Amino acid sequence: MKKYNFNAGPSILSTEILKEAAKAVQNLEGSGLSILEISHRSPAFTAIIQEAQELVLELTGLQGKGYRVLFLQGGASLQFLMVAQNLMHTKAAYLNTGRWSSSAMQEAQLFGEVIEVASSADKNFTYIPTDYSIAEDIDYFHCTSNNTVAGTQIKEFPTLQSPLVCDMSSDIFSRVLDYSKFGLIYAGAQKNLGPAGTTLVMIKESILGEVNRQIPTMLDYKTHLAKNSVFNTPSVYAIYVSLLTLRALKEQGGIAAIEEKNKKKATLFYQALDALPAFEGIVEAAARSLMNITFKLTDSSRQEEFDTTWQKAGFVGLKGHRSVGGYRASLYNAQPLENVERLIDLLNKF
Ligand SMILES: *Cc1c(COP(=O)(O)O)cnc(C)c1O
């Protein structure tokens, strides 16, 4: 039976990419070897990681602007501390828009003063604070572009003197942005880029070198930059599958083209939610995410009935995060419009 995968992460990958990824397990692009058994220093993998790095810069328009691309391990969660350890001299400002921002702040506190410029915790992170100011004498400003858990998304980013650091784990490459506004962007691959196991870091090299603390080798961006992301063995397979999605993204017309599709999917879904009396969106309209749509039943006594309905129809991953409740449909880049239409049909019938 066909499954409709709406998982929040790890999440859907296109059928074509899964096929290509499976082929490479047996025979990597005609090399006679499996992707799982080649050296990370082989010419074949060097070509893979270089192509992935170049595509990231090309798709985001960052070529020739002093940015470098790393594929690290430890997930976005390790970036919470690496960012602070590498960039925080004395203090940094954070916008707290959810669970992941809170975790980032907690880690950063180990390295200096964390200034919370604003928080939406008072309403369980169902909105994005917009009325805040950022001091000029901070080492960097950190924000989370898309709150995967509550389903909110930052629409506009501040322009600053200090480096702007952003956790884009759940909406990387989903919309056109002025990426050169950011000093550092990180994203766990498993939501919008590829499988679990690698974390993309895009960094403007000039923002490094300001702190004088000792940084353990593996946690120092400079280590990985000096060795172009192969200081130690990286997640070869996860990087390869991420490259496949980057190639597909370019073929489909790049970020502008995928943004159009993402807008269409999300608009259709929100329109359905707003039109149906049985359902309601959870977050403030102005903060609605194009990637993770959270909603609930207006009559919670129908929960069991609804759960049985979608599960029987082959839908997967719609249960909301335990801190939010209700439901969450993840409409990442790889989510076909057709699947979204099937889900809307299901809501309509219900
Ligand atoms: C999933 C997620 C994380 C955590 O990622 P890991 O790779 O599991 O550490 C961090 N930030 C955001 C915004 C996320 O969606």
The ligand as an SDF file (V2000), in Angstrom:
LIG
                    3D

 15 15  0  0  0  0  0  0  0  0999 V2000
   15.8320   18.6290   14.1390 C   0  0  0  0  0  0  0  0  0  0  0  0
   16.3860   19.9420   14.5020 C   0  0  0  0  0  0  0  0  0  0  0  0
   17.5400   20.0690   15.2920 C   0  0  0  0  0  0  0  0  0  0  0  0
   18.2650   18.8800   15.8680 C   0  0  0  0  0  0  0  0  0  0  0  0
   18.9970   18.2610   14.8860 O   0  0  0  0  0  0  0  0  0  0  0  0
   19.9780   17.0440   15.2050 P   0  0  0  0  0  0  0  0  0  0  0  0
   20.6440   16.8630   13.8850 O   0  0  0  0  0  0  0  0  0  0  0  0
   19.1330   15.8950   15.6160 O   0  0  0  0  0  0  0  0  0  0  0  0
   20.9070   17.4570   16.2680 O   0  0  0  0  0  0  0  0  0  0  0  0
   18.0100   21.3370   15.5420 C   0  0  0  0  0  0  0  0  0  0  0  0
   17.3900   22.4260   15.0790 N   0  0  0  0  0  0  0  0  0  0  0  0
   16.2720   22.3480   14.3240 C   0  0  0  0  0  0  0  0  0  0  0  0
   15.6210   23.5890   13.8330 C   0  0  0  0  0  0  0  0  0  0  0  0
   15.7360   21.1060   14.0230 C   0  0  0  0  0  0  0  0  0  0  0  0
   14.6280   21.0180   13.2770 O   0  0  0  0  0  0  0  0  0  0  0  0
  1  2  1  0
  2  3  1  0
  2 14  2  0
  3  4  1  0
  3 10  2  0
  4  5  1  0
  5  6  1  0
  6  7  2  0
  6  8  1  0
  6  9  1  0
 10 11  1  0
 11 12  2  0
 12 13  1  0
 12 14  1  0
 14 15  1  0
M  END
$$$$
